[in-house]
């Protein structure tokens, strides 16, 4: 735990003292130590906080002395599950211990990923490529019921005619005609 002054820490980071002063207000506040009436900075803790709580710049490389965070392993996407209510989510977040709260960059990445997924689903809905599962189940049930009624309606319509026919070929032909009529009615709506 090397304790350094603000100016010394700026040299270690390779940035200006003003940048460190600005970072002390929020990003690395927890790394400050008061010793002998002077405010010193725990450089190891400050480095970790600096990286975790800073937005990365496009095309920039980390400053000298800033530790590299290991890349997260990409796993399979999570399975669809029932989403928590806002109250449940708030209770979960407020109940997290300090050491389990995700850092700023991770939280921003998650938020951006969530917003991108929402936008993708909204676009698919607009193009009518996705819809509500409950609505699809209702439509499938109605369609199945219509098909069942159409096919089952054949029996009372043709049973008397079939009883009068003696030739197997004529019975088969009559049944095929009735099935085609019923299926065309279903296809036409």
N, C-alpha and C positions, 0 to 999 in steps of 0.2 A: 504494500500500500504506500507507494511513493507520493508524498504530499508536496505539491508545487504551488507556486503563485500563479495568478492569472496570466501574467506575461510569460512565465516559463511554460505554462500549458499551451499558450498560443504558439510558441516556438516548436513544441513537441508535435502539435497538430499541423503545423505548417500553414497557419492562418493568422489573421490579425487579432490583436487584443480586443478590438471592437466585436469581432465575431464570437469570441469566447464570452465577452460580457453579455452579448445578446443571448447566447445559448444558456448562460447561467440562470436567466430568468425563468426558463421553463424546461428546456431539454436536459440539462445536467445539474439541476438544482439539488438533486439527491446526493451528488458527489461532493458537495461543499462540506468542509470541516472547519470549525472555528478552533484555532489553537493559539494561545497567548494573545488573544484579542485580535488576531489576524484571520481573515478568511482565506483558507487554502483549499486546493482542489485535489481530491484523490484521483490521480491520473488514470489508473486502471478502470475504476468504476465510471469515470467521466467518458473514457473512450467507448465503453460498452453502451452507455446511455446515449452518447452522441450518434452512434451508428443506428441504434434501435429507434431513436426518436427523430431522425432526420429524413426528409424526403430525398430520394436519389435524383440527381440531375441527369438528364439525357446526355450520353456521350462523355460524362465525367468519370474520372477514376477516383477511388477513395483517397482521402488525404493521408499523408505520411503518418504512421502511428495508429491509424484506425484499423481495428481488427476486421477481418473478413468473416461474414456469417456464412455457415455452410448452406448450400442449396438444399431445399426441401425435396425429399423423394416424391416423385409423382406416383400416386397410387390410383386404383380404380375410382371412378366417381362414386360418391355415396349413393346408396339406393334411395328410391323415393320413399318418403316417410311423411307422417303427419306433422305439419309445422306447428310450433308452439305459438300461443297467443302472445300479444305484446306484453301483457302482465307477467307471463311466465318467463319470457325472454329477459325482461327488466330484472326480475328476481334472480335469475341465473347470473346475469352480468354483475349485479351488485353483490352477490354472494361469492364471487371469485376471490381467492386469496391474492394478495398483491403480486406474488411471484408467478401467478398463472394468467395475469392480464396480458393479452397480446400487445406487442409493441405497435407503434404508430404505423409503420410501413406495412406490417402484416395486416393490420386492421383495414388500411386503405386498399390493399390488394383484394382482401375479401369483399369489401364494399363494392369495388369496381367490378369484380367478377359477378357478384350478385346482380348489380344493375345491368351488366351485359346480358346475363341469362334472362332477366326479366324482359329486356328489350327484344331478345330473340324470340321468346314465347309470345310476346305481343305481336311481333311481325308475323309469326306463324298463324296466330289467331286471325289477324287481319286478312291473310291469304286463305283463311279457312282450311288450313292444313292440320290444325289441332283444335280440340274442343273439350268440353266438359265431359268427364267420364260418366257422370250421372245422366247427362243428356243423351249420350251415346247408348247407354243401357236402356233408357226409355224408348229410344227409336228402334233399337234392336228387338226389344220385347214386342213393340207394336208391329214390326215387320214379321216377326215369327208368328204372332197371333193371326195376322192376315194370311200368311202362307198356309197355316194349319186350317183355317176356315175355308180357304179356297180349295185345298186338296180334299178336305173332308166333305165338302159340298158336292163332290163328284158322285159319291156313293148314292145319295137319294135321287139324284138326277138320272142316273143310268141303270140303276138296279133292275127296274122293270124291263127295260129294253134288253139288258144282258140275259135275263131269265128266259126271254123268248128266243134268243139266238142259240142255235145248236152247233154252229161251226166255231172251232177254236180260233181260227184266223179272223173271223168277223168280230169276236169278242175282243181279241187283242187290238184290232184296228179301232174299234169303238172306244176302248179305254185310252189308247194313245191320242185320239182326237180330243177327248174330253180333258185329258191332262194338258195337252197343248193349249186348249182354249183357256183353262184355268191359269196356266203359267203366263200366257199373253196378257190376261186381265191383270195379274199381279205386276207384270213388268210395266204396263201402261199406267199403273197407279190406281 
